[in-house]
Amino acid sequence: MEENKLSFEEAYKQLTDLVKKMESGEMPLDQSVAAYEQGIKLKAYCEQMLKEAELKIEELKVSSQQ
């Protein structure tokens, strides 16, 4: 899966779905490890998108004050 082609909402939904599956305890170990790795990637992607949105908002605030 290519995280960078997902919207924030899609990536976040996939992340929460993975967490629910892992918390259920019904996944075999190898699938849990793969899901964990995917979850790390999705989390980083979501954090990056949030950081970019925050920077954009800060830029808008600064430009509107000028």
mmCIF file of the N, C-alpha and C atoms, coordinates in Angstrom:
data_MODEL
# 
_entry.id   MODEL 
# 
loop_
_atom_site.group_PDB 
_atom_site.id 
_atom_site.type_symbol 
_atom_site.label_atom_id 
_atom_site.label_alt_id 
_atom_site.label_comp_id 
_atom_site.label_asym_id 
_atom_site.label_entity_id 
_atom_site.label_seq_id 
_atom_site.pdbx_PDB_ins_code 
_atom_site.Cartn_x 
_atom_site.Cartn_y 
_atom_site.Cartn_z 
_atom_site.occupancy 
_atom_site.B_iso_or_equiv 
_atom_site.pdbx_formal_charge 
_atom_site.auth_seq_id 
_atom_site.auth_comp_id 
_atom_site.auth_asym_id 
_atom_site.auth_atom_id 
_atom_site.pdbx_PDB_model_num 
ATOM 1   N N  . MET A 1 1  ? 0.837  -1.193  0.000  1.00 0.00 ? 1  MET A N  1 
ATOM 2   C CA . MET A 1 1  ? 0.000  0.000   0.000  1.00 0.00 ? 1  MET A CA 1 
ATOM 3   C C  . MET A 1 1  ? 0.873  1.245   0.000  1.00 0.00 ? 1  MET A C  1 
ATOM 4   N N  . GLU A 1 2  ? 0.469  2.225   -0.735 1.00 0.00 ? 2  GLU A N  1 
ATOM 5   C CA . GLU A 1 2  ? 1.189  3.487   -0.812 1.00 0.00 ? 2  GLU A CA 1 
ATOM 6   C C  . GLU A 1 2  ? 0.482  4.501   0.087  1.00 0.00 ? 2  GLU A C  1 
ATOM 7   N N  . GLU A 1 3  ? 1.075  4.778   1.256  1.00 0.00 ? 3  GLU A N  1 
ATOM 8   C CA . GLU A 1 3  ? 0.457  5.708   2.189  1.00 0.00 ? 3  GLU A CA 1 
ATOM 9   C C  . GLU A 1 3  ? 0.294  7.092   1.583  1.00 0.00 ? 3  GLU A C  1 
ATOM 10  N N  . ASN A 1 4  ? 1.279  7.517   0.774  1.00 0.00 ? 4  ASN A N  1 
ATOM 11  C CA . ASN A 1 4  ? 1.253  8.882   0.276  1.00 0.00 ? 4  ASN A CA 1 
ATOM 12  C C  . ASN A 1 4  ? 0.150  9.138   -0.746 1.00 0.00 ? 4  ASN A C  1 
ATOM 13  N N  . LYS A 1 5  ? -0.614 8.142   -1.098 1.00 0.00 ? 5  LYS A N  1 
ATOM 14  C CA . LYS A 1 5  ? -1.746 8.335   -1.997 1.00 0.00 ? 5  LYS A CA 1 
ATOM 15  C C  . LYS A 1 5  ? -3.072 8.391   -1.226 1.00 0.00 ? 5  LYS A C  1 
ATOM 16  N N  . LEU A 1 6  ? -3.008 8.243   0.083  1.00 0.00 ? 6  LEU A N  1 
ATOM 17  C CA . LEU A 1 6  ? -4.203 8.250   0.915  1.00 0.00 ? 6  LEU A CA 1 
ATOM 18  C C  . LEU A 1 6  ? -4.474 9.648   1.458  1.00 0.00 ? 6  LEU A C  1 
ATOM 19  N N  . SER A 1 7  ? -5.740 9.934   1.658  1.00 0.00 ? 7  SER A N  1 
ATOM 20  C CA . SER A 1 7  ? -6.073 11.146  2.395  1.00 0.00 ? 7  SER A CA 1 
ATOM 21  C C  . SER A 1 7  ? -5.792 10.870  3.871  1.00 0.00 ? 7  SER A C  1 
ATOM 22  N N  . PHE A 1 8  ? -5.758 11.931  4.653  1.00 0.00 ? 8  PHE A N  1 
ATOM 23  C CA . PHE A 1 8  ? -5.550 11.751  6.094  1.00 0.00 ? 8  PHE A CA 1 
ATOM 24  C C  . PHE A 1 8  ? -6.636 10.851  6.667  1.00 0.00 ? 8  PHE A C  1 
ATOM 25  N N  . GLU A 1 9  ? -7.870 11.110  6.261  1.00 0.00 ? 9  GLU A N  1 
ATOM 26  C CA . GLU A 1 9  ? -8.998 10.348  6.806  1.00 0.00 ? 9  GLU A CA 1 
ATOM 27  C C  . GLU A 1 9  ? -8.903 8.862   6.457  1.00 0.00 ? 9  GLU A C  1 
ATOM 28  N N  . GLU A 1 10 ? -8.486 8.554   5.234  1.00 0.00 ? 10 GLU A N  1 
ATOM 29  C CA . GLU A 1 10 ? -8.340 7.154   4.834  1.00 0.00 ? 10 GLU A CA 1 
ATOM 30  C C  . GLU A 1 10 ? -7.225 6.467   5.624  1.00 0.00 ? 10 GLU A C  1 
ATOM 31  N N  . ALA A 1 11 ? -6.097 7.150   5.762  1.00 0.00 ? 11 ALA A N  1 
ATOM 32  C CA . ALA A 1 11 ? -4.967 6.592   6.501  1.00 0.00 ? 11 ALA A CA 1 
ATOM 33  C C  . ALA A 1 11 ? -5.329 6.387   7.970  1.00 0.00 ? 11 ALA A C  1 
ATOM 34  N N  . TYR A 1 12 ? -6.014 7.363   8.552  1.00 0.00 ? 12 TYR A N  1 
ATOM 35  C CA . TYR A 1 12 ? -6.405 7.255   9.962  1.00 0.00 ? 12 TYR A CA 1 
ATOM 36  C C  . TYR A 1 12 ? -7.384 6.107   10.169 1.00 0.00 ? 12 TYR A C  1 
ATOM 37  N N  . LYS A 1 13 ? -8.316 5.940   9.246  1.00 0.00 ? 13 LYS A N  1 
ATOM 38  C CA . LYS A 1 13 ? -9.280 4.830   9.347  1.00 0.00 ? 13 LYS A CA 1 
ATOM 39  C C  . LYS A 1 13 ? -8.557 3.488   9.260  1.00 0.00 ? 13 LYS A C  1 
ATOM 40  N N  . GLN A 1 14 ? -7.624 3.375   8.327  1.00 0.00 ? 14 GLN A N  1 
ATOM 41  C CA . GLN A 1 14 ? -6.868 2.128   8.210  1.00 0.00 ? 14 GLN A CA 1 
ATOM 42  C C  . GLN A 1 14 ? -6.088 1.856   9.493  1.00 0.00 ? 14 GLN A C  1 
ATOM 43  N N  . LEU A 1 15 ? -5.519 2.904   10.064 1.00 0.00 ? 15 LEU A N  1 
ATOM 44  C CA . LEU A 1 15 ? -4.766 2.754   11.302 1.00 0.00 ? 15 LEU A CA 1 
ATOM 45  C C  . LEU A 1 15 ? -5.668 2.289   12.439 1.00 0.00 ? 15 LEU A C  1 
ATOM 46  N N  . THR A 1 16 ? -6.820 2.902   12.596 1.00 0.00 ? 16 THR A N  1 
ATOM 47  C CA . THR A 1 16 ? -7.716 2.500   13.688 1.00 0.00 ? 16 THR A CA 1 
ATOM 48  C C  . THR A 1 16 ? -8.263 1.092   13.457 1.00 0.00 ? 16 THR A C  1 
ATOM 49  N N  . ASP A 1 17 ? -8.500 0.726   12.201 1.00 0.00 ? 17 ASP A N  1 
ATOM 50  C CA . ASP A 1 17 ? -8.951 -0.637  11.905 1.00 0.00 ? 17 ASP A CA 1 
ATOM 51  C C  . ASP A 1 17 ? -7.882 -1.666  12.271 1.00 0.00 ? 17 ASP A C  1 
ATOM 52  N N  . LEU A 1 18 ? -6.621 -1.345  11.962 1.00 0.00 ? 18 LEU A N  1 
ATOM 53  C CA . LEU A 1 18 ? -5.521 -2.242  12.329 1.00 0.00 ? 18 LEU A CA 1 
ATOM 54  C C  . LEU A 1 18 ? -5.434 -2.413  13.845 1.00 0.00 ? 18 LEU A C  1 
ATOM 55  N N  . VAL A 1 19 ? -5.559 -1.318  14.555 1.00 0.00 ? 19 VAL A N  1 
ATOM 56  C CA . VAL A 1 19 ? -5.478 -1.371  16.018 1.00 0.00 ? 19 VAL A CA 1 
ATOM 57  C C  . VAL A 1 19 ? -6.596 -2.257  16.573 1.00 0.00 ? 19 VAL A C  1 
ATOM 58  N N  . LYS A 1 20 ? -7.803 -2.088  16.057 1.00 0.00 ? 20 LYS A N  1 
ATOM 59  C CA . LYS A 1 20 ? -8.929 -2.911  16.529 1.00 0.00 ? 20 LYS A CA 1 
ATOM 60  C C  . LYS A 1 20 ? -8.676 -4.395  16.285 1.00 0.00 ? 20 LYS A C  1 
ATOM 61  N N  . LYS A 1 21 ? -8.165 -4.726  15.087 1.00 0.00 ? 21 LYS A N  1 
ATOM 62  C CA . LYS A 1 21 ? -7.875 -6.130  14.768 1.00 0.00 ? 21 LYS A CA 1 
ATOM 63  C C  . LYS A 1 21 ? -6.802 -6.691  15.689 1.00 0.00 ? 21 LYS A C  1 
ATOM 64  N N  . MET A 1 22 ? -5.764 -5.886  15.933 1.00 0.00 ? 22 MET A N  1 
ATOM 65  C CA . MET A 1 22 ? -4.685 -6.356  16.799 1.00 0.00 ? 22 MET A CA 1 
ATOM 66  C C  . MET A 1 22 ? -5.154 -6.517  18.239 1.00 0.00 ? 22 MET A C  1 
ATOM 67  N N  . GLU A 1 23 ? -6.000 -5.597  18.692 1.00 0.00 ? 23 GLU A N  1 
ATOM 68  C CA . GLU A 1 23 ? -6.496 -5.666  20.069 1.00 0.00 ? 23 GLU A CA 1 
ATOM 69  C C  . GLU A 1 23 ? -7.437 -6.841  20.278 1.00 0.00 ? 23 GLU A C  1 
ATOM 70  N N  . SER A 1 24 ? -8.038 -7.331  19.200 1.00 0.00 ? 24 SER A N  1 
ATOM 71  C CA . SER A 1 24 ? -8.961 -8.450  19.337 1.00 0.00 ? 24 SER A CA 1 
ATOM 72  C C  . SER A 1 24 ? -8.240 -9.720  19.771 1.00 0.00 ? 24 SER A C  1 
ATOM 73  N N  . GLY A 1 25 ? -6.929 -9.783  19.487 1.00 0.00 ? 25 GLY A N  1 
ATOM 74  C CA . GLY A 1 25 ? -6.149 -10.957 19.874 1.00 0.00 ? 25 GLY A CA 1 
ATOM 75  C C  . GLY A 1 25 ? -6.369 -12.160 18.983 1.00 0.00 ? 25 GLY A C  1 
ATOM 76  N N  . GLU A 1 26 ? -7.078 -11.984 17.894 1.00 0.00 ? 26 GLU A N  1 
ATOM 77  C CA . GLU A 1 26 ? -7.401 -13.105 17.020 1.00 0.00 ? 26 GLU A CA 1 
ATOM 78  C C  . GLU A 1 26 ? -6.441 -13.257 15.843 1.00 0.00 ? 26 GLU A C  1 
ATOM 79  N N  . MET A 1 27 ? -5.497 -12.332 15.691 1.00 0.00 ? 27 MET A N  1 
ATOM 80  C CA . MET A 1 27 ? -4.548 -12.402 14.586 1.00 0.00 ? 27 MET A CA 1 
ATOM 81  C C  . MET A 1 27 ? -3.376 -13.290 14.972 1.00 0.00 ? 27 MET A C  1 
ATOM 82  N N  . PRO A 1 28 ? -2.922 -14.118 14.037 1.00 0.00 ? 28 PRO A N  1 
ATOM 83  C CA . PRO A 1 28 ? -1.695 -14.882 14.302 1.00 0.00 ? 28 PRO A CA 1 
ATOM 84  C C  . PRO A 1 28 ? -0.518 -13.932 14.474 1.00 0.00 ? 28 PRO A C  1 
ATOM 85  N N  . LEU A 1 29 ? 0.534  -14.412 15.099 1.00 0.00 ? 29 LEU A N  1 
ATOM 86  C CA . LEU A 1 29 ? 1.682  -13.567 15.413 1.00 0.00 ? 29 LEU A CA 1 
ATOM 87  C C  . LEU A 1 29 ? 2.271  -12.903 14.176 1.00 0.00 ? 29 LEU A C  1 
ATOM 88  N N  . ASP A 1 30 ? 2.458  -13.659 13.101 1.00 0.00 ? 30 ASP A N  1 
ATOM 89  C CA . ASP A 1 30 ? 3.073  -13.071 11.910 1.00 0.00 ? 30 ASP A CA 1 
ATOM 90  C C  . ASP A 1 30 ? 2.208  -11.965 11.323 1.00 0.00 ? 30 ASP A C  1 
ATOM 91  N N  . GLN A 1 31 ? 0.897  -12.120 11.355 1.00 0.00 ? 31 GLN A N  1 
ATOM 92  C CA . GLN A 1 31 ? -0.005 -11.070 10.876 1.00 0.00 ? 31 GLN A CA 1 
ATOM 93  C C  . GLN A 1 31 ? 0.011  -9.869  11.814 1.00 0.00 ? 31 GLN A C  1 
ATOM 94  N N  . SER A 1 32 ? 0.120  -10.124 13.100 1.00 0.00 ? 32 SER A N  1 
ATOM 95  C CA . SER A 1 32 ? 0.195  -9.024  14.073 1.00 0.00 ? 32 SER A CA 1 
ATOM 96  C C  . SER A 1 32 ? 1.450  -8.196  13.863 1.00 0.00 ? 32 SER A C  1 
ATOM 97  N N  . VAL A 1 33 ? 2.569  -8.844  13.590 1.00 0.00 ? 33 VAL A N  1 
ATOM 98  C CA . VAL A 1 33 ? 3.817  -8.133  13.347 1.00 0.00 ? 33 VAL A CA 1 
ATOM 99  C C  . VAL A 1 33 ? 3.702  -7.298  12.076 1.00 0.00 ? 33 VAL A C  1 
ATOM 100 N N  . ALA A 1 34 ? 3.139  -7.885  11.020 1.00 0.00 ? 34 ALA A N  1 
ATOM 101 C CA . ALA A 1 34 ? 2.959  -7.152  9.763  1.00 0.00 ? 34 ALA A CA 1 
ATOM 102 C C  . ALA A 1 34 ? 2.010  -5.967  9.965  1.00 0.00 ? 34 ALA A C  1 
ATOM 103 N N  . ALA A 1 35 ? 0.943  -6.175  10.736 1.00 0.00 ? 35 ALA A N  1 
ATOM 104 C CA . ALA A 1 35 ? -0.005 -5.100  11.014 1.00 0.00 ? 35 ALA A CA 1 
ATOM 105 C C  . ALA A 1 35 ? 0.661  -4.001  11.830 1.00 0.00 ? 35 ALA A C  1 
ATOM 106 N N  . TYR A 1 36 ? 1.512  -4.381  12.770 1.00 0.00 ? 36 TYR A N  1 
ATOM 107 C CA . TYR A 1 36 ? 2.237  -3.403  13.574 1.00 0.00 ? 36 TYR A CA 1 
ATOM 108 C C  . TYR A 1 36 ? 3.146  -2.555  12.692 1.00 0.00 ? 36 TYR A C  1 
ATOM 109 N N  . GLU A 1 37 ? 3.867  -3.209  11.788 1.00 0.00 ? 37 GLU A N  1 
ATOM 110 C CA . GLU A 1 37 ? 4.744  -2.474  10.870 1.00 0.00 ? 37 GLU A CA 1 
ATOM 111 C C  . GLU A 1 37 ? 3.943  -1.504  10.005 1.00 0.00 ? 37 GLU A C  1 
ATOM 112 N N  . GLN A 1 38 ? 2.813  -1.969  9.498  1.00 0.00 ? 38 GLN A N  1 
ATOM 113 C CA . GLN A 1 38 ? 1.959  -1.102  8.685  1.00 0.00 ? 38 GLN A CA 1 
ATOM 114 C C  . GLN A 1 38 ? 1.417  0.050   9.529  1.00 0.00 ? 38 GLN A C  1 
ATOM 115 N N  . GLY A 1 39 ? 1.057  -0.252  10.761 1.00 0.00 ? 39 GLY A N  1 
ATOM 116 C CA . GLY A 1 39 ? 0.550  0.773   11.667 1.00 0.00 ? 39 GLY A CA 1 
ATOM 117 C C  . GLY A 1 39 ? 1.576  1.867   11.930 1.00 0.00 ? 39 GLY A C  1 
ATOM 118 N N  . ILE A 1 40 ? 2.839  1.489   12.072 1.00 0.00 ? 40 ILE A N  1 
ATOM 119 C CA . ILE A 1 40 ? 3.900  2.473   12.279 1.00 0.00 ? 40 ILE A CA 1 
ATOM 120 C C  . ILE A 1 40 ? 3.990  3.408   11.075 1.00 0.00 ? 40 ILE A C  1 
ATOM 121 N N  . LYS A 1 41 ? 3.907  2.836   9.879  1.00 0.00 ? 41 LYS A N  1 
ATOM 122 C CA . LYS A 1 41 ? 3.973  3.654   8.662  1.00 0.00 ? 41 LYS A CA 1 
ATOM 123 C C  . LYS A 1 41 ? 2.774  4.599   8.574  1.00 0.00 ? 41 LYS A C  1 
ATOM 124 N N  . LEU A 1 42 ? 1.588  4.079   8.863  1.00 0.00 ? 42 LEU A N  1 
ATOM 125 C CA . LEU A 1 42 ? 0.378  4.905   8.806  1.00 0.00 ? 42 LEU A CA 1 
ATOM 126 C C  . LEU A 1 42 ? 0.430  6.021   9.845  1.00 0.00 ? 42 LEU A C  1 
ATOM 127 N N  . LYS A 1 43 ? 0.903  5.702   11.044 1.00 0.00 ? 43 LYS A N  1 
ATOM 128 C CA . LYS A 1 43 ? 1.016  6.709   12.107 1.00 0.00 ? 43 LYS A CA 1 
ATOM 129 C C  . LYS A 1 43 ? 1.960  7.829   11.682 1.00 0.00 ? 43 LYS A C  1 
ATOM 130 N N  . ALA A 1 44 ? 3.107  7.462   11.140 1.00 0.00 ? 44 ALA A N  1 
ATOM 131 C CA . ALA A 1 44 ? 4.076  8.468   10.699 1.00 0.00 ? 44 ALA A CA 1 
ATOM 132 C C  . ALA A 1 44 ? 3.485  9.327   9.579  1.00 0.00 ? 44 ALA A C  1 
ATOM 133 N N  . TYR A 1 45 ? 2.775  8.702   8.677  1.00 0.00 ? 45 TYR A N  1 
ATOM 134 C CA . TYR A 1 45 ? 2.146  9.425   7.575  1.00 0.00 ? 45 TYR A CA 1 
ATOM 135 C C  . TYR A 1 45 ? 1.110  10.418  8.101  1.00 0.00 ? 45 TYR A C  1 
ATOM 136 N N  . CYS A 1 46 ? 0.269  9.978   9.028  1.00 0.00 ? 46 CYS A N  1 
ATOM 137 C CA . CYS A 1 46 ? -0.740 10.870  9.612  1.00 0.00 ? 46 CYS A CA 1 
ATOM 138 C C  . CYS A 1 46 ? -0.089 12.021  10.360 1.00 0.00 ? 46 CYS A C  1 
ATOM 139 N N  . GLU A 1 47 ? 0.959  11.720  11.120 1.00 0.00 ? 47 GLU A N  1 
ATOM 140 C CA . GLU A 1 47 ? 1.655  12.776  11.849 1.00 0.00 ? 47 GLU A CA 1 
ATOM 141 C C  . GLU A 1 47 ? 2.253  13.800  10.896 1.00 0.00 ? 47 GLU A C  1 
ATOM 142 N N  . GLN A 1 48 ? 2.823  13.333  9.787  1.00 0.00 ? 48 GLN A N  1 
ATOM 143 C CA . GLN A 1 48 ? 3.406  14.246  8.807  1.00 0.00 ? 48 GLN A CA 1 
ATOM 144 C C  . GLN A 1 48 ? 2.326  15.129  8.186  1.00 0.00 ? 48 GLN A C  1 
ATOM 145 N N  . MET A 1 49 ? 1.194  14.548  7.855  1.00 0.00 ? 49 MET A N  1 
ATOM 146 C CA . MET A 1 49 ? 0.110  15.336  7.270  1.00 0.00 ? 49 MET A CA 1 
ATOM 147 C C  . MET A 1 49 ? -0.401 16.385  8.257  1.00 0.00 ? 49 MET A C  1 
ATOM 148 N N  . LEU A 1 50 ? -0.496 16.019  9.524  1.00 0.00 ? 50 LEU A N  1 
ATOM 149 C CA . LEU A 1 50 ? -0.934 16.975  10.538 1.00 0.00 ? 50 LEU A CA 1 
ATOM 150 C C  . LEU A 1 50 ? 0.081  18.103  10.708 1.00 0.00 ? 50 LEU A C  1 
ATOM 151 N N  . LYS A 1 51 ? 1.359  17.748  10.687 1.00 0.00 ? 51 LYS A N  1 
ATOM 152 C CA . LYS A 1 51 ? 2.411  18.754  10.816 1.00 0.00 ? 51 LYS A CA 1 
ATOM 153 C C  . LYS A 1 51 ? 2.361  19.727  9.635  1.00 0.00 ? 51 LYS A C  1 
ATOM 154 N N  . GLU A 1 52 ? 2.159  19.206  8.437  1.00 0.00 ? 52 GLU A N  1 
ATOM 155 C CA . GLU A 1 52 ? 2.062  20.064  7.253  1.00 0.00 ? 52 GLU A CA 1 
ATOM 156 C C  . GLU A 1 52 ? 0.843  20.991  7.343  1.00 0.00 ? 52 GLU A C  1 
ATOM 157 N N  . ALA A 1 53 ? -0.267 20.463  7.826  1.00 0.00 ? 53 ALA A N  1 
ATOM 158 C CA . ALA A 1 53 ? -1.467 21.290  7.978  1.00 0.00 ? 53 ALA A CA 1 
ATOM 159 C C  . ALA A 1 53 ? -1.230 22.382  9.021  1.00 0.00 ? 53 ALA A C  1 
ATOM 160 N N  . GLU A 1 54 ? -0.572 22.032  10.098 1.00 0.00 ? 54 GLU A N  1 
ATOM 161 C CA . GLU A 1 54 ? -0.268 23.006  11.147 1.00 0.00 ? 54 GLU A CA 1 
ATOM 162 C C  . GLU A 1 54 ? 0.631  24.118  10.607 1.00 0.00 ? 54 GLU A C  1 
ATOM 163 N N  . LEU A 1 55 ? 1.661  23.761  9.832  1.00 0.00 ? 55 LEU A N  1 
ATOM 164 C CA . LEU A 1 55 ? 2.545  24.759  9.248  1.00 0.00 ? 55 LEU A CA 1 
ATOM 165 C C  . LEU A 1 55 ? 1.793  25.678  8.292  1.00 0.00 ? 55 LEU A C  1 
ATOM 166 N N  . LYS A 1 56 ? 0.898  25.102  7.527  1.00 0.00 ? 56 LYS A N  1 
ATOM 167 C CA . LYS A 1 56 ? 0.112  25.901  6.588  1.00 0.00 ? 56 LYS A CA 1 
ATOM 168 C C  . LYS A 1 56 ? -0.767 26.903  7.337  1.00 0.00 ? 56 LYS A C  1 
ATOM 169 N N  . ILE A 1 57 ? -1.374 26.458  8.431  1.00 0.00 ? 57 ILE A N  1 
ATOM 170 C CA . ILE A 1 57 ? -2.213 27.339  9.244  1.00 0.00 ? 57 ILE A CA 1 
ATOM 171 C C  . ILE A 1 57 ? -1.375 28.468  9.831  1.00 0.00 ? 57 ILE A C  1 
ATOM 172 N N  . GLU A 1 58 ? -0.183 28.142  10.323 1.00 0.00 ? 58 GLU A N  1 
ATOM 173 C CA . GLU A 1 58 ? 0.705  29.167  10.869 1.00 0.00 ? 58 GLU A CA 1 
ATOM 174 C C  . GLU A 1 58 ? 1.090  30.177  9.796  1.00 0.00 ? 58 GLU A C  1 
ATOM 175 N N  . GLU A 1 59 ? 1.380  29.697  8.584  1.00 0.00 ? 59 GLU A N  1 
ATOM 176 C CA . GLU A 1 59 ? 1.713  30.600  7.487  1.00 0.00 ? 59 GLU A CA 1 
ATOM 177 C C  . GLU A 1 59 ? 0.544  31.517  7.159  1.00 0.00 ? 59 GLU A C  1 
ATOM 178 N N  . LEU A 1 60 ? -0.660 30.966  7.178  1.00 0.00 ? 60 LEU A N  1 
ATOM 179 C CA . LEU A 1 60 ? -1.843 31.777  6.903  1.00 0.00 ? 60 LEU A CA 1 
ATOM 180 C C  . LEU A 1 60 ? -2.052 32.839  7.980  1.00 0.00 ? 60 LEU A C  1 
ATOM 181 N N  . LYS A 1 61 ? -1.822 32.461  9.227  1.00 0.00 ? 61 LYS A N  1 
ATOM 182 C CA . LYS A 1 61 ? -1.941 33.432  10.321 1.00 0.00 ? 61 LYS A CA 1 
ATOM 183 C C  . LYS A 1 61 ? -0.963 34.579  10.137 1.00 0.00 ? 61 LYS A C  1 
ATOM 184 N N  . VAL A 1 62 ? 0.292  34.248  9.815  1.00 0.00 ? 62 VAL A N  1 
ATOM 185 C CA . VAL A 1 62 ? 1.323  35.269  9.646  1.00 0.00 ? 62 VAL A CA 1 
ATOM 186 C C  . VAL A 1 62 ? 0.994  36.162  8.468  1.00 0.00 ? 62 VAL A C  1 
ATOM 187 N N  . SER A 1 63 ? 0.592  35.575  7.358  1.00 0.00 ? 63 SER A N  1 
ATOM 188 C CA . SER A 1 63 ? 0.302  36.388  6.174  1.00 0.00 ? 63 SER A CA 1 
ATOM 189 C C  . SER A 1 63 ? -0.945 37.253  6.365  1.00 0.00 ? 63 SER A C  1 
ATOM 190 N N  . SER A 1 64 ? -1.889 36.803  7.175  1.00 0.00 ? 64 SER A N  1 
ATOM 191 C CA . SER A 1 64 ? -3.092 37.604  7.403  1.00 0.00 ? 64 SER A CA 1 
ATOM 192 C C  . SER A 1 64 ? -2.829 38.767  8.367  1.00 0.00 ? 64 SER A C  1 
ATOM 193 N N  . GLN A 1 65 ? -1.760 38.683  9.144  1.00 0.00 ? 65 GLN A N  1 
ATOM 194 C CA . GLN A 1 65 ? -1.423 39.742  10.082 1.00 0.00 ? 65 GLN A CA 1 
ATOM 195 C C  . GLN A 1 65 ? -0.595 40.835  9.435  1.00 0.00 ? 65 GLN A C  1 
ATOM 196 N N  . GLN A 1 66 ? -0.143 40.603  8.220  1.00 0.00 ? 66 GLN A N  1 
ATOM 197 C CA . GLN A 1 66 ? 0.702  41.595  7.555  1.00 0.00 ? 66 GLN A CA 1 
ATOM 198 C C  . GLN A 1 66 ? -0.105 42.611  6.818  1.00 0.00 ? 66 GLN A C  1 
# 
